[in-house]
């Protein structure tokens, strides 16, 4: 991977880690799941609001962990 492309991915990951999208809780959640990675200790909770047809209306996450896990949740 060229250095410029690698740097772009690193910047994108750091952006999501430092200023994540949809981080918090979802008071109107209809579904939620939390799990912990036993190997590294990362914890992520996903909360979803689904409409009657099963389509995702809104989604939020919370948790603690490394840059990659938190950026991925974002």
Secondary structure as GFF3:
##gff-version 3
##sequence-region A 1 74
A	DSSP	alpha_helix	3	18	.	.	.	ID=ss1
A	DSSP	beta_strand	31	36	.	.	.	ID=ss2
A	DSSP	beta_strand	43	50	.	.	.	ID=ss3
A	DSSP	beta_strand	56	64	.	.	.	ID=ss4
A	DSSP	alpha_helix	67	73	.	.	.	ID=ss5
###
